[in-house]
Amino acid sequence: MFRYTRKYFGLSPSNYINGIRLQQAEIQLRTTDRQITQIALACGFYDCAYFSKLFKKNYAESPLVYRKNHFEKA
């Protein structure tokens, strides 16, 4: 599996999966008012500090700041 994901996606399996999880979290941060902890857990991150660190690394903002700047009001 490692070779397959590296060959076709240019990422390790864990980086590929985390990317998908972060995309789902990003959507929920923009479109729901769920707590950030609930979003992290729902997306498969069982360590909220790790989720926040990874989110900030990929989106250049913490989840809280991202939500404040990008929340889509219904």
Secondary structure, DSSP 4 states (H G I P E B T S, - for coil): -HHHHHHHHSS-HHHHHHHHHHHHHHHHHHH----HHHHHHHTT-S-HHHHHHHHHHHHSS-HHHHHHHH----
